[in-house]
Amino acid sequence: MSDTNGAEDLGPMPTPQAEEPELVPGGVDAIGEVSDQPVVPDLAASANPATENAPAETSEGEDTSTKATDDDDDADDVAPTEESPA
């Protein structure tokens, strides 16, 4: 082993070169231009051909109204025995 710097052994420095730009910036998995419109529009349930053979109960709306979701005007009219044991 010698005590010299060793820089003389490396030879001349290479000349830097610019590379060509990437054809697809970010690589092959990069997301391209994003459209604000959906690629496949959402279909209404009645327009969906897969729901033609579905039972009628699945296409009807569900009644979710209760005393608790009705107007707050009669909220005090509930008897204590009918209240939820929360």
N, C-alpha and C positions, 0 to 999 in steps of 0.2 A: 504494500500500500504506500502510496506517496502522499505527501502533504500538500500537493498542488491543488489549485482551485478546481480543475477539471473542466472548465468552460472551454478550453482549447480543444478538448476531445469531442465536443458535441457537433462541431461543424457550423456552417452558416445558418442563420435563422431563416425559416421558410417565409415566403411572401404571402401575406394574408389575401384570401380571395373571397369574394361575396358569392353566396349560393343563390341559385334560382329560387324565386318564391314558390311556396307550396301550391299545388293545384287546388287542393282542398285544405284551407287553413284549419288547423286543429286536428287534422288526420281524418281517417275514414269514418270515425264515429262522431265527428263534429255535427252539430245541428245546423242546418242551413237556414235559409230565410224562413221565419216563422210567420205564417199567415194568421190574420185576425179572424178569419172565417173558419169554421170547423170543416175538417176534411169530409166527415160523414155527418150530415145533419141529424139531429135528434128527431125520431119519428114519434108521433102521437100513438098511444096504445091502440086506437082504433085503426090506424094506418099500418100497423105492424102485422104482416101476414102470419107471423108465428103465433099470434094470439087469437086466430080465428077459431080454433078448436078448444079454447080455454073455457072452463065453466063460467056461467053468467055471474056467479058470486064474486069472481075475481075482478070483473070489470065494473061492478057497482061500487059506489062510494060507501064508506063506512060511517055510520052515525056515531059520532064521538061527543055529542053534546050531553052535558050533565048539569046538575044544579050548580056545581062549582064553576063551570065555564059560562053559565048564563050571566045576565046582567047583574051587576053588584047592588042594584037597588033593593033586591029582596034577600040579600045575604044574611041579614039578621033574622029572617023569618024561619030559619032552620031550627028545629027543636034540638036540644043538647043530646038527646038519645040518638038522633039521626046523624050526628057529626062523626067524622072519621076519628078513630082513636089514635091520632098522631101524637 
